[in-house]
């Protein structure tokens, strides 16, 4: 029984430490997920401004709980914390699995993406181990004094908060997203020849009898008879293969997508990423003119990607002498590319060569 308790304690501690760490590495990612919860899943938009503080507290508390259990420091308190976590989040993940308002819960950040049903199943299994540790918590003793254990746990929690602050002011030390350094964007946008394609069912109604019938996309010879069939709706049967990058576009004022050009151009490309110019750091915006001069000196292409509207773009160009090409891109895509506003990305023939928070870019 002691061996089983030891194994369960280590397992639960390791899961909580891992979950807390991958969230702490990317606190903005957790913030975006909380925002999705409040806006889409629970219809509580007034809580959205609390997303970032909650992301900080959750990941630090989760990691500290894991440390308590794994290293047997205030493990009885850690057992209580782990049980409270499971009592709160297991029902939430069941709701998410049933209603599917967001595609994944983000419990392991971008490191391991689970479907909502997979997350709920994981929580059910973990809950068994957590309950066992909780029931046997009085057997969890440590030779250290209570004050020393408390000091260590408190220090871990505080370090977790400061660590996340560093990740926001710079960039995550680990990047689990498809735009990480070394990845070829064009390759990650492509479809393998043998990749399954989306399958769609077309539902038509017989004009004479009112009978509804489902056709495949290739059955045009039959459902194309407009004297016999009337279109009702289409249903997606299978999404097929979805490439890791499927929403990377650069749309200019002409409405043309220029992404392929910049993924293939011979010269290096310096991309300035501002998911919302209105929310961009002022010091970063002040760098735009210098970045243009730097890119010209290096004979590099320079472009800016934003989801802001044309009026904001034109005002930004005038105010900061940022007279280079701006393109509009989906807001979520831009947040995924780099966790900074502004952020800077260097491409060479579609390969991500480097990424910077504007604070870390060196003009050299």
Helices and strands as residue ranges (DSSP letters): H 2-25, H 27-36, I 37-41, G 45-50, H 51-70, H 75-99, H 116-135, G 137-139, H 146-169, H 185-189, E 199-206, E 212-216, H 220-223, E 229-238, H 259-264, E 269-274, G 277-279, H 282-286, H 288-298, E 301-306, H 310-320, E 325-328, H 331-337, E 343-348, E 351-357, G 358-360
